[in-house]
Amino acid sequence: MKKRAELYTKIVEELSEMRRDTVELAQKTIGEKRKAYVLVNNRSKVNAPLMIQALRTALQIEET
């Protein structure tokens, strides 16, 4: 797997359940007027900047 994601130029595996859970937890925390911190790294089979962008987009869509 490491070789497949070596350059981390794309999201290698979608991990949609993890993304959904992260968005739900962030929404709950924000709804409680608390700060939400999400740590993202390339070890989750993703390109961290692309995953952050995807999470941000999902949170913005949920707000509207």
Residue frames relative to the residue before (quaternion, step in Angstrom):
aa qw qx qy qz dx dy dz
M 1.0000 0.0000 0.0000 0.0000 0.00 0.00 0.00
K 0.6245 0.5610 -0.3523 0.4137 3.60 0.92 -0.83
K 0.6493 0.5223 -0.3186 0.4518 3.58 0.93 -0.86
R 0.6447 0.5436 -0.3121 0.4375 3.58 1.00 -0.86
A 0.7754 0.3059 -0.1558 0.5301 3.59 1.03 -0.77
E 0.2207 0.8510 -0.4645 0.1061 3.54 1.29 0.22
L 0.7710 0.3569 -0.2070 0.4852 3.60 0.76 -0.92
Y 0.2660 -0.7989 0.4992 0.2046 3.58 1.25 -0.26
T 0.3338 0.7573 -0.4933 0.2678 3.55 0.86 0.95
K 0.7760 0.1767 -0.1085 0.5957 3.57 1.29 -0.04
I 0.5356 -0.5519 0.4991 0.3992 3.53 -1.31 0.12
V 0.3093 -0.7930 0.5028 0.1505 3.57 -0.48 1.24
E 0.7828 0.0532 -0.0054 0.6200 3.55 0.98 -0.85
E 0.5386 -0.6943 0.3780 0.2914 3.57 -0.72 1.08
L 0.0514 -0.8294 0.5506 0.0797 3.63 0.91 -0.89
S 0.0714 0.8605 -0.4999 0.0668 3.56 0.95 0.91
E 0.6244 0.5341 -0.3498 0.4500 3.61 1.02 -0.67
M 0.6566 0.4950 -0.3095 0.4776 3.59 0.94 -0.86
R 0.6402 0.5188 -0.3225 0.4659 3.59 0.99 -0.81
R 0.6572 0.5098 -0.3060 0.4632 3.59 0.91 -0.92
D 0.6618 0.5044 -0.3036 0.4640 3.60 0.91 -0.92
T 0.6444 0.5230 -0.3163 0.4594 3.57 1.00 -0.82
V 0.6522 0.5031 -0.3084 0.4758 3.58 0.94 -0.89
E 0.6607 0.5098 -0.3124 0.4539 3.61 0.89 -0.90
L 0.6681 0.4950 -0.2983 0.4687 3.58 0.92 -0.88
A 0.6459 0.5081 -0.3172 0.4733 3.59 0.97 -0.82
Q 0.6504 0.5141 -0.3188 0.4593 3.60 0.94 -0.83
K 0.6435 0.5174 -0.3202 0.4643 3.57 0.96 -0.85
T 0.6697 0.5064 -0.2927 0.4576 3.56 0.88 -0.95
I 0.6650 0.4909 -0.2919 0.4812 3.57 0.91 -0.93
G 0.6367 0.5399 -0.3149 0.4516 3.58 1.03 -0.79
E 0.6787 0.4485 -0.2685 0.5158 3.56 1.21 -0.54
K 0.4714 -0.7044 0.4084 0.3389 3.58 1.33 0.27
R 0.4926 0.6079 -0.4569 0.4231 3.55 1.05 0.84
K 0.5386 -0.5989 0.4738 0.3559 3.56 -1.24 0.35
A 0.1813 -0.7632 0.6119 0.1013 3.54 -1.12 0.74
Y 0.0854 -0.7799 0.6196 0.0262 3.55 -0.85 0.98
V 0.0661 -0.7847 0.6161 0.0147 3.57 -0.87 0.96
L 0.2003 -0.7709 0.5964 0.0997 3.54 -0.71 1.09
V 0.0234 -0.7947 0.6055 -0.0352 3.55 -0.77 1.07
N 0.0740 0.7873 -0.6105 0.0449 3.55 -0.93 0.87
N 0.6693 -0.5311 0.3563 0.3782 3.53 -1.28 0.23
R 0.5303 0.6525 -0.4044 0.3600 3.61 1.21 -0.24
S 0.6320 0.5322 -0.3332 0.4542 3.58 1.21 -0.32
K 0.5720 -0.6227 0.3528 0.4008 3.58 1.21 0.58
V 0.6245 0.5191 -0.3403 0.4740 3.55 1.11 0.66
N 0.4560 -0.5658 0.5849 0.3602 3.47 -1.42 0.06
A 0.4505 -0.7421 0.4205 0.2637 3.60 -0.37 1.22
P 0.6809 0.4706 -0.3291 0.4545 3.68 0.75 -0.82
L 0.6538 0.4988 -0.3219 0.4692 3.60 1.00 -0.71
M 0.6400 0.5092 -0.3302 0.4713 3.59 1.04 -0.72
I 0.6259 0.5237 -0.3389 0.4681 3.60 0.99 -0.77
Q 0.6430 0.5132 -0.3162 0.4725 3.56 0.97 -0.84
A 0.6617 0.5039 -0.3076 0.4622 3.61 0.92 -0.85
L 0.6487 0.5010 -0.3167 0.4773 3.60 0.98 -0.79
R 0.6438 0.5219 -0.3201 0.4590 3.57 0.95 -0.85
T 0.6469 0.5140 -0.3059 0.4731 3.56 0.96 -0.88
A 0.6577 0.5049 -0.3134 0.4630 3.60 0.91 -0.89
L 0.6628 0.4916 -0.3154 0.4686 3.60 0.95 -0.78
Q 0.6469 0.5109 -0.3275 0.4617 3.60 0.98 -0.73
I 0.6342 0.5232 -0.3277 0.4653 3.59 1.00 -0.81
E 0.6665 0.5091 -0.3013 0.4537 3.60 0.94 -0.86
E 0.6353 0.5499 -0.3285 0.4314 3.61 1.09 -0.66
T 0.6991 0.4893 -0.2807 0.4395 3.60 1.00 -0.74
